[in-house]
């Protein structure tokens, strides 16, 4: 049985990965500061990625390692870019050489498709488009990609970089202010205002987390290596459109509070995932309306957890 080591497996993406893994195919190990709340791995080890020796020693030759760890969000990174570097880039740089010595079969790095391209000149954005992030969050994510390529080449470390658009779905309410979908839905459920930065016309490529996990697993199984992939639906929706859809699904009217657009807000981002579709034989299976309906029903059930 293959072994899957999930760095940051207790968060939004990690919990959904554990939920959707095919039974009997993987032996799972989660390394995170907090234990998983909803779906349990075969083994959990408590720790911080700053503890490089502990994290790397958990990896054995032939393992598949998925890196899902990142502290902070784009909006906060503008206020303290040094914290973005010290909390994320420095631990990553120390981890890579230690990890390479353990000879995993694959290191998959979860990057950002929503921030790394900045204000794209045309949509949808392919992997070959210029990378011009406008936030410290995006700059650090891009730096981590570059350093991964350097170490992978020098140490013969098989890798994948996956630039994910704007995922949403179960367990995202645990991630603290990350994601418009749960923020809008929580505001409706709690009858409180939702803050719109700007005019609500920023466009995002919203993708249900089930489709994200499906794509990651298909890439791994297809044997893709040493490449960068966009992961999105290729369809964009403005924040105003997203609010209208969620209001229709919920039957509720959202209270709005408007503030100035932030310097870290990308105006429009939609990803071209043709490369991934061809490499993995993958297609997104959950359209936005259905995905929002699933997420609304989930959040209603767990609003007071």
CORLIN-V243641 format. One record per pair of residues at least 24 apart in sequence whose ideal C-beta (glycine too) atoms are under 6 Angstrom apart, sorted by sequence separation. I is the first residue (numbers start at 1). GAP is how many residues later the second one is. If there is no record, write none. Layout:
# CORLIN-V243641
I&GAP  I&GAP
This chain:
# CORLIN-V243641
2&24  3&24  4&24  5&24  6&24  7&24  8&24  10&24  15&24  31&24  116&25  207&25  1&26  10&26  116&26  207&26  31&27  205&27  205&28  112&29  111&30  205&31  203&33  111&34  236&34  203&35  201&37  202&37  166&38  168&38  65&39  109&39  166&39  169&39  200&39  232&39  165&40  166&40  167&40  169&40  200&40  50&41  63&41  64&41  74&41  230&41  232&41  49&42  52&42  56&42  61&42  64&42  65&42  66&42  67&42  68&42  165&42  167&42  231&42  52&43  56&43  59&43  62&43  230&43  249&43  249&44  59&45  167&45  231&45  52&46  56&46  229&46  246&46  250&46  116&47  229&47  245&47  249&47  164&48  107&50  111&50  113&50  89&51  113&51  114&51  233&51  84&52  88&52  92&52  106&52  107&52  108&52  109&52  110&52  111&52  113&52  114&52  5&54  14&54  89&54  93&54  13&55  81&55  96&55  100&55  224&55  84&56  100&57  5&58  77&58  222&58  77&59  3&60  4&60  5&60  6&60  7&60  8&60  77&60  194&60  196&60  8&61  74&61  219&61  7&62  184&62  188&62  193&62  195&62  196&62  197&62  218&62  74&63  198&63  202&63  188&64  193&64  195&64  197&64  218&64  197&65  202&65  203&65  204&65  205&65  188&66  205&66  158&67  161&67  162&67  163&67  164&67  165&67  215&67  197&68  162&69  211&73  211&74  211&75  210&76  208&78  206&82  208&83  127&101  127&103  73&105  165&106  124&110  185&111  185&114  189&114  113&117  113&119  169&126  168&127  170&128  135&129  124&146  125&146  126&146  123&147  124&147  119&148  124&148  114&155  15&156  113&158  12&159  12&160  12&163  78&185  78&186  75&187  75&189  74&190  16&193  20&193  17&196  16&197
